[in-house]
Amino acid sequence: MPNATAAELSSAAEAINGYQRRVGGLVAAHANDDRDDLVAAIYEAERSLAMAERTLRRAIKLANRSG
């Protein structure tokens, strides 16, 4: 069962990594706007996604651990 769990976690981590890249890419589209609030919120979302991915990667390591 640990391998199945690790595989699911890995799939989720990859998806979140993709979302992080997509969200991060939105910053450039608004770099010249007078919307510092929007850019700050996008950066915050990007950081949250990065943290979620790191947490999933840690869970993968734990799932792969024996016993």
Backbone bond lengths (Angstrom), bond angles and torsions (degrees), N, CA, C in turn:
res aa  C-N    CA-C-N  psi(-1)  N-CA   C-N-CA  omega(-1)  CA-C   N-CA-C  phi
1 M - - - 1.459 - - 1.536 112.30 -
2 P 1.337 119.86 -33.19 1.467 118.90 179.29 1.532 113.24 -57.61
3 N 1.340 117.52 -37.53 1.460 119.39 179.72 1.524 111.53 -64.55
4 A 1.324 117.29 -39.25 1.460 120.95 177.93 1.524 110.42 -66.18
5 T 1.319 115.76 -40.03 1.465 120.02 178.52 1.521 110.14 -65.28
6 A 1.326 116.50 -45.87 1.463 120.64 178.77 1.527 110.88 -60.70
7 A 1.328 116.35 -39.21 1.466 119.98 179.46 1.525 111.27 -64.86
8 E 1.321 116.73 -42.77 1.479 120.40 177.82 1.521 110.86 -63.72
9 L 1.326 115.62 -44.06 1.468 120.32 179.49 1.525 110.44 -63.52
10 S 1.316 116.58 -40.35 1.459 120.94 179.26 1.524 110.96 -63.97
11 S 1.310 116.46 -42.17 1.462 120.63 177.75 1.528 111.04 -61.28
12 A 1.316 116.10 -43.57 1.470 120.37 178.62 1.527 110.61 -64.91
13 A 1.337 117.00 -40.99 1.468 120.74 179.84 1.522 110.66 -62.81
14 E 1.324 116.77 -41.32 1.465 120.37 178.52 1.526 111.04 -64.15
15 A 1.315 116.65 -42.26 1.467 120.31 178.57 1.524 110.64 -62.82
16 I 1.311 116.17 -43.95 1.466 120.09 -179.92 1.523 110.37 -65.08
17 N 1.331 117.15 -38.14 1.465 120.18 176.07 1.518 110.64 -59.23
18 G 1.327 116.51 -41.55 1.463 120.45 177.39 1.521 112.13 -63.82
19 Y 1.325 116.35 -41.72 1.469 119.96 176.80 1.523 110.89 -63.94
20 Q 1.324 116.09 -39.40 1.464 119.92 179.25 1.529 110.32 -60.55
21 R 1.331 116.78 -44.70 1.470 120.29 178.47 1.524 111.02 -63.24
22 R 1.339 116.90 -41.81 1.463 120.18 179.91 1.520 111.28 -64.08
23 V 1.320 116.40 -45.98 1.462 120.71 -179.63 1.524 110.01 -65.07
24 G 1.330 116.80 -44.10 1.455 120.32 178.37 1.514 112.56 -59.81
25 G 1.324 116.43 -35.07 1.453 120.74 178.82 1.518 113.89 -66.44
26 L 1.306 116.24 -19.34 1.470 119.66 179.53 1.529 112.33 -73.13
27 V 1.309 117.45 -20.30 1.467 120.41 -179.56 1.521 110.36 -60.81
28 A 1.321 117.11 -44.80 1.460 120.94 -178.53 1.523 111.61 -59.80
29 A 1.319 116.77 -34.89 1.464 120.55 -179.12 1.522 111.88 -67.68
30 H 1.325 116.76 -20.64 1.467 120.64 -177.32 1.526 112.91 -119.18
31 A 1.327 116.66 13.64 1.463 120.97 -177.06 1.523 112.40 -62.28
32 N 1.301 117.43 -33.45 1.474 120.71 -177.35 1.522 113.21 -100.64
33 D 1.317 116.57 1.21 1.467 120.25 176.76 1.526 108.68 -74.33
34 D 1.282 115.29 161.12 1.464 120.26 173.44 1.527 108.06 -92.91
35 R 1.330 115.71 50.28 1.459 121.72 -175.66 1.519 110.23 -127.61
36 D 1.327 115.79 61.75 1.461 120.05 178.67 1.520 111.65 -58.67
37 D 1.335 116.10 -32.44 1.467 119.65 178.76 1.516 111.47 -64.14
38 L 1.337 116.38 -40.91 1.458 121.23 178.84 1.529 110.92 -66.99
39 V 1.308 116.31 -46.65 1.469 121.01 179.84 1.523 110.23 -61.42
40 A 1.319 117.84 -41.43 1.465 121.37 178.42 1.526 110.76 -62.95
41 A 1.316 116.91 -40.99 1.461 120.72 179.33 1.531 110.87 -66.54
42 I 1.324 116.38 -38.12 1.466 120.03 177.64 1.523 110.15 -64.86
43 Y 1.337 117.07 -45.51 1.469 120.08 177.03 1.523 111.35 -59.43
44 E 1.330 116.30 -41.41 1.465 120.50 179.26 1.531 110.73 -62.34
45 A 1.321 116.31 -42.89 1.464 120.41 178.37 1.528 110.36 -64.09
46 E 1.327 116.60 -41.59 1.458 120.61 178.99 1.535 111.09 -61.73
47 R 1.328 116.54 -42.97 1.474 120.60 177.88 1.524 110.90 -64.18
48 S 1.310 116.98 -40.01 1.466 120.30 178.83 1.520 111.51 -64.08
49 L 1.321 116.24 -40.25 1.459 119.87 177.41 1.529 110.85 -66.08
50 A 1.325 116.95 -39.08 1.467 120.23 177.46 1.525 110.22 -62.50
51 M 1.313 116.33 -41.42 1.465 119.91 178.66 1.529 110.64 -65.23
52 A 1.316 116.74 -40.14 1.465 120.32 178.56 1.522 110.29 -62.64
53 E 1.321 116.89 -41.26 1.461 119.62 179.06 1.533 110.85 -64.73
54 R 1.328 117.15 -44.33 1.471 120.01 178.32 1.522 111.41 -60.28
55 T 1.316 116.45 -40.70 1.466 120.70 179.41 1.525 110.48 -64.85
56 L 1.316 117.22 -41.22 1.464 120.63 176.86 1.525 111.15 -64.42
57 R 1.325 117.27 -40.62 1.470 120.41 178.62 1.531 110.30 -62.02
58 R 1.326 116.16 -39.05 1.469 119.70 176.74 1.529 110.10 -64.58
59 A 1.320 116.76 -41.60 1.465 120.78 178.58 1.532 110.85 -63.32
60 I 1.326 117.33 -36.04 1.464 120.86 177.63 1.528 109.87 -61.89
61 K 1.329 115.99 -45.80 1.466 119.49 178.43 1.528 110.81 -59.65
62 L 1.304 116.14 -41.87 1.471 119.86 179.59 1.519 111.01 -67.25
63 A 1.314 117.67 -38.01 1.466 120.97 -179.76 1.530 110.99 -67.47
64 N 1.326 116.05 -31.63 1.465 120.42 -179.26 1.520 112.90 -81.88
65 R 1.315 116.60 -11.78 1.458 120.76 179.24 1.521 110.59 -68.40
66 S 1.258 116.33 141.67 1.475 120.42 177.22 1.506 110.46 -77.58
67 G 1.355 115.39 138.69 1.455 122.55 172.35 1.438 114.20 60.91
